[in-house]
């Protein structure tokens, strides 16, 4: 399977977990699954956050619009002008958290490897300038 | 580059990533100030999005294994969200009612009883401690416990009914996981607690307090320092001579036989200083007597076009979401009842069955007295003077659990009158303050068995059955009107009212004087009542029951509400039933009547007073609108807004100096109207700070100018500066959430009416349930509506779905199932509560 496909598969699993399980369970499962599906790359984190956020945002907007009564009430409670802001807030929080969890677990996985193998080819960290 | 320096960036990255991850996870896991843990709340699997039960997605049939049910129970939810509970026996019926009610109103049930018991600190933390202390001192918890004990000894069957109801509630709690808990639990970070019969008793006590917990003893006692008793009699008559009472002499049928002698009032207690009442946990909505009340009326079958009685009822209470009422139909062998129940209590409170219907309004009789106590400070345990001896108090230790803090234990002192509910600082004329303690005597502290009364009413087959059931009714005192299929109608002001002589119980009483004790209660035979009178109709609207006080009766310190609403209803019923019979639709329309009889009486006088006085363009416009006005407080009327503010400013300017509201009760608006219409310098009070009769025209003019100015300012703010606002836009009605969560309530509805019109809608108070019941071809037909909806879940389609019809004064037909279960085609969801021990359910 191509790596991009594996990344999208991971995003899909993460969204599904979040929709079906308590948030901390879904974060753990996403991270664990990420250990097998993802690679630690220099730009991988940002890319995963962005795609995860977009995926979650679409999911959240759909959920909120199909449950607009409770979503509107909650947005008024939080003094937000529209429930879309709640969807953005949820998607934002959980996409960063899940991506960070996956990243953290990946670092653990890679920490067992030799230093030179920690990153994918051509994406090694550049040493800081002295 | 050494290996160590190459490792450092990785180490930093690992630590950094884990650190940020754990930090965000922590922030999402812990409460942030008033906010619950955001992770749980925002999670689509467990958070608020789970609190949107969509009717279309709900299972149409649900089988629940229910421990504690004796036979299977079926609950069918109709298209209005109303559960129709069918059971094989009374206990299972209570179980089903508990289950159905919890399904829709669990959080409401829990909050209401927690507030009554003084347990809000367990939910909200330290900020609710003072409230809880006040609640504990009022003795609700002890009274509820006593009521359960009373049932255990005297009516174990009703106690078993409460236990069944509780098991039903608990079965529902058990059937859901935390993601399905009502949203309020998630927001407050609490969890549902097991329901018990004690909570039913607590809710019963709360209802008694809401409906009878009003008093002005302290304010009247303060008034003794400024006014003579005769002046007070003139300003605060016990029974009015104007307006129409509930019963005139032609229809009143209570006994006037001798009662055992009761005490003449002792001279009122005079205190050297003023008592502040502001910090007592009063229900503020009830402090304005003019805005508090309910309507009910009944017309017999002779005076209706279709030959059957018509009964209408609209109890007025604080408007909240979720509503205080919950519609339900309960069917079991021997009972088939439909109506509104109170979430937390079994049985139907207002409703109808195949044979009878009934409605209630608050009686408004004074059932609270306050006794000032003198303590012996030299004794280690508090003793108070009674007669010529010192009586000991008993001490009840109450532990208040506080969320996030250590529990606090307080002593609630109990006297033979009742709990010491208030220790005031008396503000003395000479400066400084003196502590003074008061015991509260309240009929609600005594155990009573209204559970049995409503159980019997639910199963009544005639007006006679209902009359018999009401013989043991005690609290809260209510005006019951009733009808049966045969055409009989009836009325009784049922309750346990202390016998009083004129003026007794109006002021704070001297607790050391034994003659200040209550001396028995008005017997049922002497309570105001009427049974199928010739005139063919009966109506109540919280006004005085008769022109003169019935024997043993006095309104005491609280008093009845404005008689104008009742007068209007009785006038309309007289006009509608004579000479031709009335119709169902005419009686329905009467619930929406918004004619303000005070405006009708007072405006001509005001016009005369300000006639010819200079006025600006807007004032001239307002006057011209008022001149063409039909005295209807309609939502779209500008004149109604002008009149309302005009009268409010006039009334306040008459009394504000003599009766500052912190310390004094003001003469009622009815009495004010009587005094100014009498235009008699003999009647008009001459005390200091009360404007002279001759200055009233000037007050009327300045009040009018202020009223127009106020409305103009409002229009300016709204950007409609060329037009004064309508009554609906200016006043409107707000229906807040029970815990005042913004977004969970309704901020503004354009409504008409006021506290003294038949449609008694005010800013946050009004008809909490409108019901009209009759029979057509011997089958019951009924209509009803309330502001809100069946569900207490903000995400439900049934949360506030009836509000629009309520606002428009429209009624919805109630689906009364004659026999068996609701048809499948009319059922949104069927819930079967199954006994796991029954053979078929295994």
Interface residues (C-beta under 8 A of the other chain):
Chain A: X18 X19 X20 X21 X22 X23 X24 X26 X27 X59 X60 X63 X64 X66 X67 X69 X70 X71 X72 X73 X74 X75 X76 X77 X79 X86 X89 X90 X93 X94 X96 X97 X100 X101 X103 X104 X107 X108 X111 X115 X118 X125 X127 X128
Chain B: X1 X3 X6 X7 X9 X10 X13 X14 X17 X18 X20 X21 X24 X25 X28 X29 X38 X39 X40 X42 X43 X44 X45 X46 X48 X49 X51 X52 X54 X179 X183 X187 X741 X742 X743 X744 X793 X794 X795 X796 X797 X799
